[in-house]
């Protein structure tokens, strides 16, 4: 990996936080805490500072190493490789669910007469092309895509501001707020461990990385909060809970004089960008992890991971993703894996620090 800037790390943080919120967190939050969902997000933003600080502590350890090398140094080669393999499997699970949900949404909303396998191949080829161009190219592109995303978000909010009815946020209660906060924390904040793939010494002026990451953490979280407020404020809670993709449906209500219809299709590009960036970076993460365990050419690993995305087409959703039993425990699963690994890392860091202090 070549040198990257703090702004590139910041925009990557933005896309990681937003990507998994689509298709899962919006509907989950609304169906759990109803009109009080925005309180859940505010609470989880505050709580999320804790895992963010833990990630930064690990980030400072062995600044020349990525997360996979750090694991070997903290736990030894054998145990470190086991933990690395768990991280790879877990990350690729997130990648597959994101890809399947993206294809499902595109299929049901725009291309219902197109075989889902064709849509999968089209997106997979785009992802593979980006991977082979190099992760540094993707990170530089993130800056442009971030600007586009922010413009679209601001445009959407301005177009919806007069559609919002403040009465839709009443009555306020505190039932199920903690459950919803946990969902937001699981889907959107815990995946930030992916940032640990970047060695600290590969970042230009890395003494500002902590500040920049936190700023983009807030920007991403606030953008999701504003979207949720516009959904509930526009639809009301009774209508919001009926939609499978409320984040898309609300865009149909954006109105700007002189702009043609189907504006929502343009505005929804922002969400698609989030998911694609997440998938590209996650496959790169898995590839670096695999090569740290067993030497293999990156392009071969990229191709294998991308082809496997196509194999997990939307016909498997009922088995792997939307199955009620799995869906109920998905946020718990997503929370537990990175939390346990991060906590184990912190324990090992303190043990090493204590040993070095004694000696």
N, C-alpha and C positions, 0 to 999 in steps of 0.2 A: 504493500500500500504506500502510495506517495503521500507527501505532506498535504494536510487538509486544513481548512480554516475553522475557526470557532463558529462562524455563521453557517457553515455546512453542517457542523454537528448540531447546531440549533434547529435548522430546518428539518434534519433527520428526526430529531426529537418530536417536532411538530407532527410529522407524518405518522410516526409510530403510535403516538397517543390517539390520533384521530382514526386511524385505519380500522381498528377492531371494534370501534364504537358502532360502526355502520352494521346494519342487519341484526345485531345482537343486543347492544346496550340500550338503544333508544326504546325499542319495544319492551325490553325487559324492565327498564326503569319505570316507564309509564304504566305498565301493567302491575307493577309492585307497589309503588307509592303514589300513583295517580298525579293529581295537581301539585303534590309536594315534591315531585321529582327534582325540581331545581334546587331544593334545599339539600337533597342527597348529594348532588354534584358539588355544591359549595363545601359541604362537609368532607367529601372525599378528596377535594383539592387540597384542603388543609392537612388531612391525614397523609396524603400522598407525598408530602414533603419528607416524611420519615424514610420510606424506601429510596427516595431520590438521594438523600444524604448517605444512606448505606451504599448505594451504587457508586457514589463519588468516593467514598473511603476505599472501596476495592479498586476503583479507577486509579487512585494515587499509588497503590501498591505495584511495585515492579513496573515503572512507567514505560519501559521498552517492550513489555509483553502484552499480548492480547488475552482475552478471557480464558482461552484454552490452555495457554502456557501458564497463566496464573494458577489454574486449578492443579496442574502438575507440580508446581512449586509449593503450593499450599498443602496438598494432600498426598504427594508422591505420585510416581508415574502410573502405577496400576489403578489406585483409587481415583486418581485424577482423570484417567481415561474413561473410567466408568461414569463419573459425573459428567464428563464431556459428552459421552454418548447419550446420556439422559437428556442433556440440554439440546442436542441435535434432534433427537426424536420429538421432544416437546416443541421445539421451534418449528419443525416441519409439520407437526400437527396443526399449529396455528396457521401456517402457510396454506395448508390444504383446505382448512375450513374457510379461510378468507377467499381463496380462489373459487371454491365451490359456491359460496354465497354470492360472489361477484357474478359468476356465470348465470346463476339462478335468477338474480335480479335483472340482468341484461335480457335474458331469455323471456321472462314473464312480462317485462315492461315494454321492450322494444322489438324483439326478434322472436316472437312466439311461433312463427312459421319456419324458422331456421333450426335445423338440428343442433342440439346443445353441444355436440362433439365438434361441430364446425366453429362455434363461438369459442370453445375451449382452445382449439388449435390456433385460432387467430390471436388470442391473447397470449398464449404460451410462446408463440413465435416472437411476438413483440418483447416479452420478458427475456427470452433467451438471447435475443439480439442485444438488448441493453446489458445483460450480464457479460457477454463476450466483448463488449466495448470497454469494459472495466468499471469497477465500483467507483473510482474517482470521477469518471465521466458522469455517472448517475448522481453522485453527491453534488457536483457542480450544477447539474440540471435541476437539482432540488431547489436551488436558490430561485431560479426562474419560476418553477412550478409553485413555490411558496408564495411568490408575489401574485401569481395568477389566482391561487386559492384564496388569499386574503381579499383581493379585489372582488372575487365572486361572492365571498362571505358577506362583505360590506354591502355589495349591491343587493344581495338577497334580503338582508335585514332591513335596508332602506325601503325595498319594495313591499315588505310585509308589515312595516311599522304601523300603518293605519288600519291594518286588518286585525290587529291584536285587541282583544277585549279583556281588560284587567279583571273583570268579574269571573273569568274562567279559572283564575288562580285561587278562588275561594271555594269552600272554607279551608283554612290552613290547619293541619294536624301534624302529629309527629309519628303516626303509625307507619311502620315498615321503612322508615327513613334509613336506618342502619343497614337493612338488607340491600337497599338500592345503592347505598354508598359503597358497600362491599362489592357489588357488581361492577360499578364504575372503576373501583380500585383494581379489580382483577383484570378486566378487559383492557384497560387503557393505560394504567400506570406500571403494573408489574412487568409487561413486555419491554420496559425501558432497559432491562438487563442487556438487551441486544447492543446497546451503546458501548458495552465493555469490550466488544470486538476491536474497537479502535484503541491502539496503544497511545498513552498520553503523550509520549515524545514525538508522535506523528502529527500532533496538532500544533499549528503555528500560534505562538503567544498563548500557551495553554494555561497560564495563570488566570485567564479570564473565562476559561471553559465552564466553571461552576456557575458563574453569574449568567452567562449567555444561555446555558442549558435551562436554568431556572426561569429566565425570561420567556423562552419559547415554550416551556412547560405551562406557564400561565396563559400565554397566547392561545395555545391549542385547547386548553381546558375551558377558557372563557368562550372560545368560538363554539365549542360543543354546548356550553351552557346557554348561549344566545339562541342556538338552533332549537334546543329543547323548549326554551321560553316561547319562541315563535310558533312551535307546533301546538303546545297547550293553549297559548293565547289566541291562536287563530281557530283551531278546531273545537276547543273545549275538551274536557277529559272523556266524555262519553263517545265522541267521534274518534278521538286520538287512539283509544285502545282497540278500535276496529281495524286499523290499518296495519298491514305487515311491514310496510316501508314508509312510516310517517315522515321521515326526513326527506323523502322524494315527493310525497303527495303534497306537502306544504309548499313546495316550490311552484306548484301549479297556480298558487294564489298570488305569486309575485306579479305585481303590475307596475309597469313603467310606460308612460305615454309615448307612443311612437314605436314601441318595440313589438315585433311580431309575436304571434302565438307560439306555443311549444318552447317558450323561453326556458322552461324547467329542464329541458334536455341539455341545454347549454350549461345551465347552472349546476346540473348534476355531475358535470365533468370534474368538479372539485373533489367529490367523494371517490370517483373512479381513480383519480390521481393518487389519493391517499392509499388506496388498497394496492395499486400497482407498485408504488415505491416500497411499501411494506413487504410485498412478495419478493421483489428483486433483492432487497437487502437481506431478507430472511434466508433466501436460497444461498446468497453469498456467505452468510453466517454459517449455515450448515456445511457448505463446501469447505470453508476454512477449517471447520471442526473435523470433518472427515479426513482432510489431508494432514491434520495434526496427529491423528490416530494411525492412519495407513496412507503412505504416499500414493497419490493419484493425481493425474493432470486435472487442473481446474476446469478446463473446457469439457472434459469427459464428465466430471461430476455435475457441472451446470446442466449438461444435456440430459443426464439420467434423472436429476431432480425435476427438471421441467417436463420431461415426458411423463413422469409419474403423476404430475398434476393433471395432465389430460386424461389419464386412466381413471382418476377419481372424478368422473363426470357427474352431472347433476342427478343421474339416476340413482346414485348411492346416498343422496341426501337423507332419505328416510331411514337409512341404516346407521349412518355415522354422525349426522348433525342434528336433524330436526326431530329425531326420536325423542319423545317426551321424557323418558327416563334419563337419557344423556343430557338433554338440555337443562334439566333442573339442577344437575350437578356440575355443569360445565364451568361456571364461574369459580366454583370451589376448586376444581382440578387445576384451572389456570392460575389460581392464586397460590396453591400449595407448593407446586414444583419450584418456581423461582424463589419463593419466600424461604423455603427450607435451604436451598443452595446458597442464597445470599447470607442467611443466618450462620450456616456452617462456615462460610468464608470469613465472616466477621469474628467468629469464635477462634478460628485458626490464626487470624491476624493478631488478635489480642494475646494468644498463647505465644506466638513468635516474638511479639513485642516484649512480653514478660520475660521470656528466656534471654533475649538480647540485653534487657535491662539488668538481669541478675549477673550475667557474664561480664 
